Amino acid sequence: MKITIGIDPGASGGIAWNKDNLIGCIPMPESMPDLIEFFRDLIKGCYECEAYIENVPKYVGNNIPSSTTAVLFRNFGYIEGVIGTLNIRTILVTPHEWQKYFHLGTKKDCSSTTEWKNKLKSEAMRLYPAHRITLKTSDALLILDYALSKKGQQPVSD
């Protein structure tokens, strides 16, 4: 079984996956044990597992509180450690790289972060209408969609 995973590592992020051509997504698990349990269950029977993780930028700007940045880096480190331990191949992808694929413009084109996040959520809803998309899962689904396109696979909405 092959599994491709898309991960938005923020505390308000999520995880999306394509397992046997079925798409799933969840908000980011709240604790390290929950994260470990989730990934162990997800990859059971997997012979080819890979995760595309949004790479955390070294500098995120002056307008983002340091506590938010600390949580983002902590989550990124947790996730990278867990999937590395479970031998899941890791591909880092920048926000610019995966967002450019969807031809939605850039965050700078929007009047606020909220407007940009809603634009991304709308795209995820368009691509995956059978799923209950939230702000927590939308980026992960788009990262997954990007990953599948890079692999030459057509995403399948279940």
Secondary structure as UniProt FT lines:
FT   STRAND          2..8
FT   TURN            11..12
FT   STRAND          14..19
FT   TURN            20..21
FT   STRAND          22..27
FT   HELIX           32..42
FT   TURN            43..45
FT   STRAND          48..54
FT   TURN            62..63
FT   HELIX           66..85
FT   TURN            86..87
FT   STRAND          89..93
FT   HELIX           95..101
FT   TURN            102..103
FT   HELIX           107..109
FT   HELIX           113..127
FT   TURN            129..130
FT   HELIX           135..150
FT   TURN            151..152
//
